[in-house]
Amino acid sequence: WTIFPYPISEHSELRRDLGSSLYLLANYYSVVVETVKLRVRGDFQELNAFDEGHNPAKKLEKIRQTVFSKSVLLLQGLRTHSGFLQYEVPIGGRFPRKNYDRIISRIQDIINFASLLSYASQTFSDMRNPGKDGSESQWLHDFRRLLKEADMTSKEFTTLLSLLSASVASGQPLPPYLQNPEPYRLSAKLESLDSNILSVRHMAEPGFAAFAVMQISTKCIGDDIKALLADIKELVGELDFSFHVISTQDGSASSSQTSQDTLIREDSQNRRKAD
């Protein structure tokens, strides 16, 4: 039993679970980025020398699947809590249910695109040319070499999602001047290193199509995180330490005139009393 007015309701449960979902999203995105980095750079082949129980790639894959399962189950619970809100008596004002539903949809979209990113990167770990004794094509070899020179990961997204999770879970406003990080422009970096690596002449390469899917997924994730930041700012607010200077010239003149009129009235009353 809940003794009224102890603040336990679907509202608090929804807010707490939403903060947990954002934390899992940050974890899942970070694991996906590390998985993609290993696959695209060809490091999975080097990790095959480990035993089955000590293979870092296998452990990373298991962690990714575990976090994904937890995220999907938690999102289902969030939708259930949100559905129950329409039957709960509103106490203390209208609850922003539409904002929560919109944020839940954003989280689901980011998970979907991150899963697509991970799936597309599988092409690079499976891509071998059996006609040449398992050797890679020259384009793929050059592509992997350039990726090792380029820093393809961006940790700003993980940092932002962690901040959003803490803010929602605690009910505190976001830090001031929080900006959405720009996605890492890997294609531009690769073209600066080798202008022919992404030429249309290589469209027949299996890795070329996979890289295009990864770029589109990364762009969509960046757009959804930007929209997610705006939705959570609307939900919890943002700290503002700035101050604004307001002209008081007109107000001072009006106040001075009012004081002068008061003194004149008081002086007239004193004279009448003296008479």
C-alpha positions as CSV (number, residue, x, y, z in Angstrom):
1,W,0.0,0.0,0.0
2,T,1.1,3.6,-0.7
3,I,0.3,6.1,2.0
4,F,-0.8,9.4,0.4
5,P,0.9,11.7,-0.3
6,Y,4.1,9.6,-0.6
7,P,5.3,10.5,-4.1
8,I,5.3,7.1,-5.8
9,S,3.3,7.1,-9.1
10,E,3.6,6.2,-12.8
11,H,5.1,9.7,-13.3
12,S,8.1,9.0,-11.1
13,E,8.5,5.5,-12.5
14,L,8.4,6.8,-16.0
15,R,11.0,9.5,-15.3
16,R,13.3,7.0,-13.5
17,D,13.1,4.4,-16.3
18,L,13.7,7.1,-19.0
19,G,16.9,8.1,-17.3
20,S,18.0,4.4,-17.2
21,S,17.1,4.0,-20.9
22,L,19.3,7.0,-21.8
23,Y,22.2,5.5,-19.8
24,L,21.8,2.2,-21.6
25,L,21.6,4.0,-24.9
26,A,25.0,5.7,-24.2
27,N,26.4,2.3,-23.3
28,Y,25.1,0.7,-26.4
29,Y,26.3,3.4,-28.7
30,S,29.8,3.2,-27.2
31,V,29.9,-0.6,-27.6
32,V,28.7,-0.3,-31.2
33,V,31.4,2.3,-32.1
34,E,34.1,0.1,-30.7
35,T,32.7,-2.9,-32.6
36,V,32.6,-1.0,-35.8
37,K,36.2,0.2,-35.3
38,L,37.4,-3.3,-34.8
39,R,35.6,-4.7,-37.8
40,V,36.4,-1.9,-40.3
41,R,40.1,-1.8,-39.3
42,G,40.4,-5.6,-39.6
43,D,41.4,-6.1,-36.0
44,F,38.9,-9.0,-35.6
45,Q,41.3,-11.3,-37.6
46,E,44.1,-10.5,-35.2
47,L,41.9,-11.3,-32.2
48,N,41.1,-14.8,-33.5
49,A,44.4,-16.1,-32.0
50,F,42.8,-15.8,-28.5
51,D,41.0,-18.8,-26.9
52,E,37.3,-18.9,-27.2
53,G,36.8,-18.0,-23.5
54,H,39.3,-15.1,-23.6
55,N,38.6,-13.6,-27.0
56,P,38.0,-9.8,-26.6
57,A,35.9,-9.7,-29.8
58,K,33.6,-12.4,-28.4
59,K,33.2,-10.6,-25.1
60,L,32.5,-7.3,-26.9
61,E,29.8,-9.0,-29.0
62,K,28.2,-10.6,-25.9
63,I,28.1,-7.2,-24.2
64,R,26.6,-5.5,-27.2
65,Q,23.8,-8.1,-27.4
66,T,23.2,-7.9,-23.6
67,V,22.9,-4.1,-23.6
68,F,20.6,-4.3,-26.7
69,S,18.3,-6.7,-25.0
70,K,18.1,-4.6,-21.8
71,S,17.4,-1.5,-23.9
72,V,14.5,-3.1,-25.9
73,L,12.9,-4.5,-22.7
74,L,13.2,-1.2,-20.9
75,L,11.7,0.7,-23.9
76,Q,8.7,-1.7,-23.8
77,G,8.3,-0.9,-20.1
78,L,8.4,2.8,-20.8
79,R,5.6,2.5,-23.4
80,T,3.6,0.5,-20.8
81,H,4.0,3.2,-18.2
82,S,3.1,5.9,-20.6
83,G,-0.1,4.0,-21.6
84,F,-1.1,3.8,-17.9
85,L,-0.8,7.6,-17.5
86,Q,-4.1,8.3,-19.2
87,Y,-5.9,6.4,-16.3
88,E,-4.0,8.1,-13.5
89,V,-5.6,11.1,-11.6
90,P,-3.5,14.2,-12.4
91,I,-2.3,15.7,-9.1
92,G,-0.1,18.7,-9.2
93,G,-0.6,19.8,-12.8
94,R,-0.7,18.3,-16.3
95,F,2.0,15.7,-17.0
96,P,4.0,16.2,-20.2
97,R,3.1,12.8,-21.6
98,K,3.6,13.8,-25.2
99,N,7.2,14.9,-24.5
100,Y,8.0,11.6,-22.9
101,D,6.5,9.7,-25.8
102,R,8.5,11.7,-28.3
103,I,11.7,11.1,-26.3
104,I,11.0,7.3,-26.2
105,S,10.5,7.3,-30.0
106,R,13.9,9.1,-30.4
107,I,15.7,6.6,-28.3
108,Q,14.1,3.7,-30.3
109,D,15.2,5.4,-33.6
110,I,18.8,5.8,-32.3
111,I,19.0,2.2,-31.3
112,N,17.7,1.1,-34.7
113,F,20.3,3.1,-36.6
114,A,23.1,2.0,-34.3
115,S,22.0,-1.6,-34.9
116,L,22.1,-0.9,-38.7
117,L,25.5,0.6,-38.3
118,S,26.8,-2.6,-36.5
119,Y,25.1,-4.8,-39.1
120,A,26.7,-3.0,-42.0
121,S,30.1,-3.1,-40.4
122,Q,29.9,-6.9,-40.4
123,T,30.7,-6.8,-44.1
124,F,34.3,-5.7,-43.4
125,S,35.0,-8.6,-41.0
126,D,33.5,-11.2,-43.4
127,M,34.9,-9.8,-46.6
128,R,37.7,-12.0,-48.0
129,N,38.5,-13.0,-51.6
130,P,38.4,-16.8,-51.8
131,G,39.8,-16.7,-55.3
132,K,43.1,-15.3,-54.0
133,D,43.7,-17.5,-51.0
134,G,41.7,-15.4,-48.7
135,S,43.6,-12.2,-49.5
136,E,41.8,-8.8,-49.5
137,S,41.3,-6.6,-52.5
138,Q,43.7,-3.7,-53.0
139,W,40.9,-1.2,-52.4
140,L,39.9,-2.8,-49.1
141,H,43.6,-3.0,-48.0
142,D,44.1,0.7,-48.7
143,F,40.8,1.5,-47.1
144,R,41.7,-0.2,-43.8
145,R,45.2,1.5,-43.9
146,L,43.6,4.9,-44.2
147,L,41.1,4.2,-41.4
148,K,44.0,3.4,-39.1
149,E,45.4,6.9,-39.8
150,A,42.0,8.6,-39.3
151,D,40.4,8.9,-35.9
152,M,37.0,7.6,-36.8
153,T,35.4,7.6,-33.3
154,S,33.7,10.5,-31.6
155,K,33.1,10.2,-27.9
156,E,31.0,13.4,-27.6
157,F,27.8,11.6,-28.3
158,T,28.4,9.2,-25.4
159,T,29.2,12.1,-23.1
160,L,26.1,14.0,-24.1
161,L,23.8,10.9,-23.6
162,S,25.3,10.3,-20.2
163,L,24.5,14.0,-19.2
164,L,21.0,13.7,-20.5
165,S,20.5,10.5,-18.5
166,A,21.7,12.0,-15.2
167,S,19.6,15.1,-15.8
168,V,16.4,13.2,-16.4
169,A,17.0,10.7,-13.6
170,S,17.6,13.4,-11.0
171,G,15.1,15.9,-12.3
172,Q,17.7,18.6,-12.5
173,P,18.1,21.0,-15.4
174,L,20.8,20.6,-18.0
175,P,24.1,22.4,-17.8
176,P,24.2,25.8,-19.6
177,Y,25.3,26.2,-23.2
178,L,25.2,22.4,-23.9
179,Q,25.7,21.9,-27.6
180,N,25.0,19.0,-29.9
181,P,28.3,17.5,-31.2
182,E,28.8,17.3,-34.9
183,P,29.2,13.8,-36.4
184,Y,32.7,12.9,-37.4
185,R,33.0,13.4,-41.2
186,L,35.0,10.3,-42.0
187,S,34.4,10.5,-45.7
188,A,36.0,14.0,-45.9
189,K,38.9,12.8,-43.8
190,L,39.5,9.8,-46.1
191,E,39.3,12.0,-49.2
192,S,41.9,14.3,-47.7
193,L,44.2,11.4,-47.2
194,D,43.5,9.8,-50.6
195,S,41.2,11.6,-53.1
196,N,40.6,8.3,-55.1
197,I,39.6,6.0,-52.2
198,L,35.9,6.9,-52.5
199,S,35.8,7.3,-56.3
200,V,32.8,5.9,-58.2
201,R,35.2,3.5,-59.9
202,H,35.1,1.5,-56.7
203,M,31.3,1.2,-56.5
204,A,31.5,-2.5,-57.3
205,E,33.5,-3.2,-54.1
206,P,31.3,-4.8,-51.4
207,G,32.9,-2.6,-48.8
208,F,31.9,0.6,-50.7
209,A,28.2,0.0,-50.2
210,A,28.7,-1.0,-46.6
211,F,30.6,2.2,-45.9
212,A,27.8,4.2,-47.6
213,V,25.2,2.6,-45.3
214,M,27.4,3.3,-42.3
215,Q,27.7,7.0,-43.2
216,I,23.9,7.4,-43.6
217,S,23.3,5.7,-40.3
218,T,25.8,7.9,-38.6
219,K,24.2,11.0,-40.0
220,C,20.7,9.8,-38.9
221,I,22.0,9.1,-35.4
222,G,23.4,12.6,-35.2
223,D,20.1,14.2,-36.3
224,D,18.2,12.1,-33.8
225,I,20.5,13.0,-30.9
226,K,20.2,16.7,-31.8
227,A,16.4,16.4,-31.7
228,L,16.7,14.4,-28.4
229,L,18.7,17.1,-26.8
230,A,16.0,19.7,-27.8
231,D,13.2,17.5,-26.4
232,I,15.0,17.0,-23.0
233,K,15.8,20.7,-22.7
234,E,12.1,21.3,-23.1
235,L,11.3,18.7,-20.5
236,V,13.8,19.5,-17.7
237,G,15.0,23.0,-18.6
238,E,18.5,24.4,-18.8
239,L,20.5,26.4,-16.3
240,D,21.0,30.1,-17.1
241,F,23.8,32.0,-15.3
242,S,23.6,35.0,-17.7
243,F,22.2,38.4,-16.6
244,H,20.5,41.1,-18.6
245,V,20.9,44.9,-18.2
246,I,17.6,46.7,-18.4
247,S,17.5,50.4,-18.9
248,T,16.1,52.1,-15.8
249,Q,16.3,55.7,-17.1
250,D,12.5,56.0,-17.7
251,G,11.7,54.2,-14.5
252,S,14.0,56.5,-12.4
253,A,12.4,59.6,-13.9
254,S,9.0,58.3,-13.1
255,S,10.0,57.4,-9.5
256,S,11.6,60.8,-9.0
257,Q,8.4,62.5,-10.2
258,T,6.3,60.4,-7.9
259,S,8.5,61.2,-4.9
260,Q,8.4,64.9,-5.7
261,D,4.6,64.9,-5.9
262,T,4.5,63.1,-2.5
263,L,6.7,65.8,-0.9
264,I,4.5,68.6,-2.3
265,R,1.4,67.0,-0.9
266,E,3.0,66.4,2.5
267,D,4.2,70.1,2.6
268,S,0.7,71.4,1.8
269,Q,-0.8,69.3,4.6
270,N,1.7,70.6,7.1
271,R,1.0,74.2,6.2
272,R,-2.8,73.7,6.6
273,K,-2.2,72.2,10.0
274,A,0.0,75.2,11.0
275,D,-2.8,77.6,9.9
